[in-house]
Amino acid sequence: MGYQQGLSGLAASSNDLDVIGNNIANANTVGFKQSTAQFADVYANTIATAVGNQIGLGASLSTVQQDFSQGTITTTGQALDVAINGNGFFQMSSNGTVTYSRNGVFQLDKNGYITDATGHDLMGYAADATGVINTAATVPLKVPTTNIAPLATSSITAQLNLNAQATAPTSSTFDPSNSNSYSYSTSITGYDSLGGTQQVNLYFVQNSTGSAEVYAVNGGTTTDMGTMAFDSSGNLTGTTDASTGTATSQLGQFQLNITPTDGAANQTITVDFTGTTQYGGTSGVNNLTQNGYASGSLSNFSIGSDGTITGNYSNGQTMALGQITLANFNNPNGLLNLGGNQFQETSASGVAQVSTPGSTNHGTLTGGAEEASNVDLTNQLVDLITAQRNYQANAQTIKTQQTVDQTLLQM
């Protein structure tokens, strides 16, 4: 029994206490992963061939191993709180230096970039102005505050029933201001290339049994689009273009040309009446839709399980703003712990495997939530007592050796 063994034991126990104390201190740190001190015995180097009489010189700290097991995921309701469920790390960047973290509490800086509390930028795949995600390389993610561009209406879908028993209009000349000159009417609002509204009013004139003329009025301009023909079962069987007198290229479809007065580009709208019927009974609309929309501002956004950041706009549209990526490593314990919930890649960890959440061995994301520390306080307090007892026992080793030395000195 000697001082060397006792001192090494005290140092080992002290290191163990430090690791346990650090775990307890970070029990409420988001994304924190607890550590365990691992020790190894120490023997003197010798050239002797006999091994049965070796006496150890104590213990040494061999490594501090982190436990990357899953922490509890709790809901916060904050749009930029993101929890990783499974393997992987968020890829962060600070002035070009790439680090990795499990802390998914983010915020927007003054320029719209997604950052953590210390200013590290969250990395991922960017999306262009149309919402198409570019997976060529990861870049700092930014939430654009500009309005989404409008989409000019290019098609109108109208499914109606035109009363087969309706009488022909008493006025033989169509006039949208004269209700006696048409049998039924409806309207829909479309959009031009600037996002301006374009009101399209549709009028139907019962020509004879099984035939109806279709008119469209926009901005005071009246267009005779053509004729719809129905069979004895009330099904649409033919459409004739008014300008050519021939059948339309597609059954049920007419072309309507609009010239906006707000400086927007001229547009051609396909008006599709496929599914329109002529049954006995009240005329009415079964379906009336168009594919355009006005410009819209960003109302809010959400983060999906695959990392896609989806923006919701005031015009009712949604669009991808980017996609968060995750980095995984063959040996996470080989990462260098930089503090502040940041890790750095090393040769021991292996190269970062960057991919979208949910792919291969990468975990998924939960938006509006955070991953709690995986520290088990009950176990840590028990380990703390054990480490304290170990420290006391090693101190007793030194005390005993001191007593032996004192006995020798008194001989």
Long-range contacts (C-beta under 8 A, 24 or more apart in sequence): 1-397, 1-400, 1-401, 1-404, 2-401, 3-398, 3-401, 4-57, 4-58, 5-56, 5-57, 5-58, 5-397, 6-58, 6-394, 6-395, 6-397, 6-398, 6-401, 7-58, 7-398, 8-42, 8-57, 8-58, 8-59, 8-60, 9-58, 9-59, 9-390, 9-393, 9-394, 9-397, 10-391, 10-394, 10-395, 10-398, 11-60, 11-61, 12-37, 12-39, 12-58, 12-59, 12-60, 12-61, 12-390, 12-394, 13-387, 13-390, 13-391, 13-394, 14-391, 15-61, 16-383, 16-387, 16-390, 17-384, 17-387, 17-388, 17-391, 19-64, 20-380, 20-383, 20-384, 20-387, 21-384, 23-375, 23-380, 24-375, 24-377, 24-380, 24-381, 24-384, 26-373, 26-375, 27-373, 27-375, 27-377, 27-380, 28-372, 28-373, 29-103, 29-341, 29-373, 30-103, 30-104, 30-105, 30-341, 30-370, 30-371, 30-372, 30-373, 31-71, 31-84, 31-101, 31-102, 31-103, 31-104, 31-341, 31-370, 31-371, 31-373, 32-71, 32-102, 32-341, 32-373, 32-374, 32-375, 33-66, 33-67, 33-68, 33-69, 33-71, 33-102, 33-373, 33-374, 34-66, 34-67, 34-373, 34-374, 34-375, 34-376, 34-380, 35-64, 35-65, 35-66, 35-67, 36-64, 36-65, 36-66, 36-67, 37-61, 37-64, 38-62, 38-63, 38-64, 38-65, 65-333, 66-332, 66-333, 66-337, 67-374, 68-332, 68-333, 69-374, 70-371, 70-374, 71-102, 71-371, 71-372, 71-373, 71-374, 72-371, 72-372, 72-374, 73-366, 73-369, 73-370, 73-371, 73-372, 74-369, 74-370, 74-372, 75-368, 75-369, 76-368, 76-369, 76-370, 77-368, 78-105, 78-368, 79-300, 79-301, 79-302, 79-303, 79-367, 79-368, 80-105, 80-106, 80-107, 80-108, 80-114, 80-303, 81-105, 81-106, 81-367, 81-368, 81-369, 81-370, 82-106, 82-303, 82-324, 82-365, 82-366, 82-367, 82-369, 82-370, 83-365, 83-366, 83-369, 83-370, 83-371, 84-326, 84-357, 84-363, 84-364, 84-365, 84-371, 85-363, 85-364, 85-365, 85-366, 85-371, 86-362, 86-363, 86-364, 87-326, 87-328, 87-361, 87-362, 87-363, 88-326, 88-327, 88-328, 88-357, 88-362, 88-363, 89-326, 89-327, 89-328, 89-329, 89-343, 90-122, 90-123, 90-324, 90-326, 90-327, 91-122, 91-123, 91-124, 91-138, 91-325, 91-326, 91-327, 91-352, 91-354, 92-116, 92-120, 92-121, 92-122, 92-123, 92-342, 93-120, 93-121, 93-123, 93-140, 94-118, 94-119, 94-120, 94-121, 98-123, 98-345, 98-352, 99-338, 99-342, 99-343, 99-344, 100-327, 100-335, 100-342, 100-343, 100-344, 100-345, 100-352, 101-341, 101-342, 101-343, 102-341, 102-371, 103-341, 104-365, 104-370, 104-371, 105-370, 108-143, 111-142, 112-142, 112-143, 112-144, 112-145, 113-140, 113-141, 113-142, 113-143, 114-140, 114-141, 114-142, 114-143, 116-341, 118-340, 118-342, 120-342, 122-324, 123-325, 124-307, 124-309, 124-322, 124-323, 124-324, 124-325, 125-322, 125-323, 125-325, 125-356, 126-322, 127-319, 127-320, 127-321, 127-322, 127-323, 130-319, 131-319, 131-320, 131-321, 132-320, 133-308, 133-320, 133-322, 133-323, 135-323, 135-356, 138-325, 138-354, 141-309, 141-322, 141-324, 142-322, 143-298, 143-301, 143-309, 143-311, 143-321, 143-322, 144-298, 144-311, 144-321, 145-298, 147-295, 147-296, 147-297, 148-295, 148-296, 148-297, 148-298, 148-311, 148-313, 148-315, 148-317, 148-319, 149-295, 150-191, 150-192, 150-193, 150-194, 150-195, 150-292, 150-293, 150-294, 150-295, 151-191, 151-291, 151-292, 151-293, 152-191, 152-192, 152-193, 152-264, 152-265, 152-267, 152-292, 153-190, 153-191, 153-192, 153-198, 153-267, 153-269, 153-290, 153-291, 153-292, 154-267, 154-268, 154-269, 154-270, 154-291, 154-292, 155-269, 155-270, 155-271, 155-272, 155-290, 155-291, 156-188, 156-190, 156-200, 156-256, 156-269, 156-270, 156-271, 156-272, 156-288, 156-289, 156-290, 157-272, 157-274, 157-287, 157-288, 157-289, 157-290, 158-186, 158-188, 158-202, 158-271, 158-272, 158-273, 158-276, 158-285, 158-287, 158-288, 159-273, 159-274, 159-275, 159-276, 159-285, 159-286, 159-287, 159-288, 160-184, 160-186, 160-204, 160-273, 160-276, 160-277, 160-283, 160-284, 160-285, 160-286, 160-288, 161-276, 161-277, 161-278, 161-279, 161-281, 161-282, 161-283, 161-284, 161-286, 162-204, 162-206, 162-212, 162-276, 162-277, 162-278, 162-283, 163-278, 163-279, 163-280, 163-281, 163-282, 163-283, 164-209, 164-210, 164-230, 164-234, 164-278, 164-279, 164-280, 164-281, 165-280, 165-281, 166-206, 166-283, 167-206, 168-205, 168-206, 168-207, 168-208, 169-205, 169-206, 174-203, 174-205, 174-213, 174-215, 174-222, 174-224, 176-201, 176-203, 176-215, 176-217, 176-222, 181-205, 182-215, 183-212, 183-283, 184-283, 186-285, 186-288, 188-288, 188-289, 188-290, 189-290, 190-258, 190-269, 190-290, 190-292, 191-290, 191-292, 191-293, 191-294, 192-258, 192-260, 192-262, 192-264, 192-265, 192-267, 192-292, 193-260, 193-264, 193-265, 193-267, 194-260, 194-262, 194-263, 194-264, 195-293, 195-294, 195-295, 196-260, 196-262, 196-264, 196-294, 197-294, 198-258, 198-260, 200-256, 200-258, 200-269, 202-271, 204-283, 210-278, 212-278, 213-242, 214-254, 214-273, 216-256, 216-271, 218-256, 218-258, 219-258, 219-259, 219-260, 219-261, 221-259, 223-256, 223-257, 225-254, 225-255, 225-256, 225-271, 226-254, 228-252, 228-273, 228-276, 230-277, 230-278, 234-277, 234-278, 234-279, 235-277, 236-273, 236-274, 236-275, 236-276, 236-277, 236-278, 239-273, 252-276, 293-317, 302-367, 302-368, 303-365, 303-367, 303-368, 304-365, 304-367, 305-357, 305-358, 305-364, 305-365, 305-366, 305-367, 306-356, 306-357, 306-358, 306-364, 306-365, 307-356, 307-357, 307-365, 323-356, 324-357, 324-365, 325-354, 325-355, 325-356, 325-357, 326-354, 326-355, 326-356, 326-357, 326-362, 326-363, 326-365, 327-352, 327-353, 327-354, 328-352, 328-353, 328-355, 328-361, 328-362, 329-353
